[in-house]
Amino acid sequence: MLDYIIIGGAQAGLSMAYHLKKMDKDFLVLDGEKEIGASWLNRWDSLKLFTPTEYNHLPGLKFDAPKGHYPTKFEVSDYFKTYVEKNSIPVQLNTLVTSVRKTEKGFHVTYKEGEVEAKNVIIATGPFHIPYTPPCHTKISEGILQMHSNYYKSAAQLKEGDALVVGGGDSGYQILNEISKDTSRKVYFSGDTTVKSLPQQFLGKTLWWWFTIIGFLSYSKYSWIGKKISSFSQPVIGTDVKEILSRKNVICVGRTKDALNNDITFEKSKVSSIKNIIWSTGYRPNFKWIEGLELDENSYPKNYRGVSNIEGLYFIGLPWMFTRGSATLGGVSKDASYLADIISKK
């Protein structure tokens, strides 16, 4: 029986693995992907972090890139691979966990090819689980290409003709920006046009430098300021929303209401010429595979700074687990350090 099983091999799981290694615990990281860093490699090709190098370090190893550089998804993946190698972290890939069950001795962890037991389990699967697509997508003609942003790689995947991007978050605007650069096609946009956008640089300093100075990323979700920040719509960072929406081939149509075959109905109009749809409509959490777990109103595990209601079961990398930075590449380190301190006192 192992001391710990970590489920998930991205930034959250690797940060916890670093601390367990320092504590000389007997542990194993399980990850469902075929290679380290795949959770980043699976995203669109032009993706870059909106945090510069100096804010992307995991514990014990600096991100090897110049200060002020915004890493690509390939650089993040390479960093993770180096991190595993440098810290001799035991990782078992191609291992998709299907259930976690509390036992008298600890936990029984089941996956497709087998099972393993551990005294404790750390869930580090992140906030992005099930890609969500509105129900009306099933009414749309098979002749229209549809994909969730989770599967979007580049504009080369699209068919000729008009396109629709649904969703006004960071990914929605970044994809809208990319595909609307081809002025030969109309790109309809169904999302929040009032969202605030913030530049990556301000008065000679990076946005993240300012966030650090004012403490934006450090306010606890239990504090008055933290509650206020978490209740607001998050700004789009590093993408000029106003410029994109002002392009002649970008047409804002309001909320998507319904669809039937080639006709897609929006708040402002009905459109029949769309040949491509990218649903940048977020994800839904899935923790149903963990027996006996209590969930909150947003279907995330009830916990305090990663400590769950089940003795010996911990979480890391959840959105707003403690602060705004909890689910970010650089911010997860503080949560990992806190959780490691809790573990060391057991």
N, C-alpha and C positions, 0 to 999 in steps of 0.2 A: 504494500500500500504506500503510495506516494504521500508526501506532506501536502503538496498543492498541485492542482491542475489549473492552468490558465487557459481559458477558452477565448481565442482571438489573438492573432499575431501581428496586429498593426501597432500604432504608437502606444496605445493604452496597455496592451498586453506585454509589449517589450519593456516598457517602463517598470511594470511590476516585476517582470522577470529579472531585471537588473538588481532590484532590491532583494529579491529572494536569493539570488546568486550570492550577494554580499552576506546574507544571513546564513549561508550554507544549507539552505533548505533543499530537500529532494523534490524536484518538481519537473513538470513537462508542459510545454505550450502546445495546444492543439489548434490547428487552423484548417478551415475547409478548402482553402485555395491551393493551387498547384505550386505557387512560389511565394516567397516573402515579398511584400509590397504590392501584391496583386489587387488589393482593395483600392489602391491608387491607380494602378495601371489600367484598371477596367474603366476608368472615367475618360472623358473626351480628351483628344490628343493635345489641344492647345491649352489645357488647364495649367494654371500657375497658382501657387499659393498667394494669398493677399497679405501674408506676413513675411517680412524679410528674414534673411538667414539668421541674424542674431537672436531672433525670437522663436527659433524652430529646434533648439537643442533638446534632445532627450537626456536623462541623467547619465553622466559619466562619459559622454562623447559629443563633442561639438559637431555641428553640421558643417561639413567641409566645403564652404563656398564663401565668396567675398561678402563683406558686410554690405547691406543694402540690396543684395541680390534677391530676386523673388524666384524661388526654385520651381522647376517644372515637376510634373508628376513622375517623370523618369528619374530625376535626381532624388526625389523623396524615396522612391523604391530602392534605389542604389544605396541610399543612406541606411535604410532598414536592413538591407542585406549585410552591409558592413558592420552594423550594430550587433547583429546576431553572431557574426564571425568573431569580432573583437571581444565580445563578452562570453563567448562559448555557450550561448543559450540553446538548450535542447528544444527543438521544434519538430513536431510531427505534422507534415502537410497532408493534403488530400484527406482530411479527417473532419467531416461535417458532423458535429455533435447533434444528436436527435433527442436526447433526454438527460436530465440531471435529477437524481432522486436521493433524498436524505436517507441514510441508514443508521443503524445503531453504532457502527464503527466510524462513519464519516459520510462519504458520497459515492454513489454508483453513477458513473458517466458512460452513456451508451452512444456509439456512433455506428455508421453503416457496416464497417468491417470488424467491429469488435466492441470491447468495453474495457474500462479501467476504473480502479478505485483510488480514492484519495481522502485524506482527513479533512481537507478544505478545498474549496473551489472559488476561483476568481473569474467572473464573467467580464470579458473585455471585448465584446462584439460590436461596440460602438452604437451610434444612434440610427444608422441607416440599415433597415432590415428588408421590408417588403415595399417595393416601388408601388406607389398609389396612382391609379388612373381613374378619373371619374367614370361612373357607370355608363354614361352616354356613349363611351367609346365603342361599345358593342353594337350600337345602331349604325355605325359608319360603314360605308361601302368598302368591300375588300380591295377595291382598286386604289384606295388611298393608303399611302404608307404611313403607319403609325409606330411610334417608338417612345418609350419613356426616356428621360434624360440619362438614366442609369446605363442605357445601351447606346447612347449617342457617342460617336467618335469624331466625326468631322462632316462637313457639308457634302463630301464626296458620297456619302451614303444616300443622299436624297435623290429623288426622281426629278426630272424636269418639271417646271411648273411652280405655282404658288405654294407657299408654306405657311404654317400656323405654329406659333410658339405659345403654349399655355403655361402661365406661372411667372410671377414677378419677383422671385428671389434672386440670389446671386447667380445660380446656374441658369435660370431663365433668361436673365439679361445678358449673361456672357454668351449663351448660345444664340440669342437674338442678334447680338452684335456681330457674331461670326457669320451667320448665314445671310444677313441683310447686306453684307459687303458686296454680294453679287447683285448688282442693281438690275439685272435682267429679270428678276423675279420679284413679285410682291410678297411681302412677309407680313401676315396679320399677327397682331399681338393681343393676347387675352390675359391681362394681368393688371396689377396695381401700378398705375402711372403716376401716383403721388408719392411713391417711395422715395426716401432720401438717399442720395448717393454721396459718398465721401471719397476724396482723392487719397492716393497712397502716400503722397507727400504734401506737407503743409508747412510753410515758412522755413523751408530747408531741413525739416525733420520728417521722419516717417510717421505715418498715422499711428503705428503701434508704439512709437516713442511717446507720443502725446497720450495715448491710452494708458501707458505705464505711469507717466507723470501724474495724471489726474486720478489714477486708481480705477479706471473704468472696468478693467478685467479682474479686479481683486475684490470687488464688493460681494459679500456673501448674499446668496439668494434669500436668506432669512432676514437681512437688514432692510430698512425702509427704502434705501436707494436701490438695493438689489432687486427688490420687488417691483419698483418703478421701471427700472431698465428692462427687466424680463417681460413686462407687460406691453412694452412698445414694439412696434414692427421694427425688425432689424434693418439697418441701412445696407445698401449695396456698396461694397467697397472696391475701389479701383476701376470702376466701370462708369463712364459718363452717360448716365441715364438720359439726360435732356438731349444730348447730341444724337443718341441712337433713335430716340422717339421723334426727332426732327427730320430724319431721313425721308426722302420723298417716297421710297418704296416700302416704308414701315407704316402700317395702318392699324391704329388702335381700335378695337371693337368691343371693349368691355368684357364683362364676365361671360363665360361659355354657359349657355342655358340648356341646349338640347341639340340633338343631331338625328338625321334620318337619311341614310344613303349618302348622297353627295352634298346634301344641304346641312350646313352647320349654323345654328341659331345663336346669336350673341345678343347682349343687351342693346347694342346700337344698330345691328343689321343682321341679315341672313346672307351667307356666302356659299356659292356652289362651285367655285373654281379651285379650291384647295386640293393639292395633290400630296402634301406631306404634313404630318402633324408630329410635333415634339411635345410630349407632356412633361413639363418640368414642374410636376405637381407634388413633389416631396415623397416621403416614405411613411410607413406605419410601423411602429415597434412590434416585435414579436418575441415574447418571453414565455409563451405557453408551454414550451418544452421543459420548463423548470417546475417541478412539482411543489405545491404548497406555497408558492411565492405570492405575496400580496402586491397588487398593482395600484397605482394612483389613478386619478381621473383622466390622465393622458396615456394610460396603459404602460407607464414606465414603472420599474420596481420601487416600492417604498423602501427608502434607505436614509441613513444619515451619514453623509460623506463617504458613501460606499459600503457601509455596514448594513446588511439587510435584516429582515425579521427572522431569518433562518440562521441559527448558530453555525459559523464556519463558512457561510456563503457571502462573498463580497462582490462589489461592482466597481468598475473604473471606466472612464470615458463617456459617461452619459451626459447629455446636454444639460447645462446648469446643474450638475451634480452638487456643486457648491458655489461656483462662480461662473461668470460668462465665459471664462477661458477653459472650463473643465473638459470640453470636447475638442479643443484645438491641439495642434501638434506641440506647440510650446507650453500650453497651459496645463496639459495633463500631468506634467512632472510634479507640480505642487500637490495634486491629489494623490499621486503615487507615493510621494514621500510621507504624507499624512497616514495613508493606509498601511504603509510599511511600518510606521511607528506603532500603530495599533496592533499589527501582527506580532511585532517583536516583543510585546508585553504579554502575549498569551502564555 
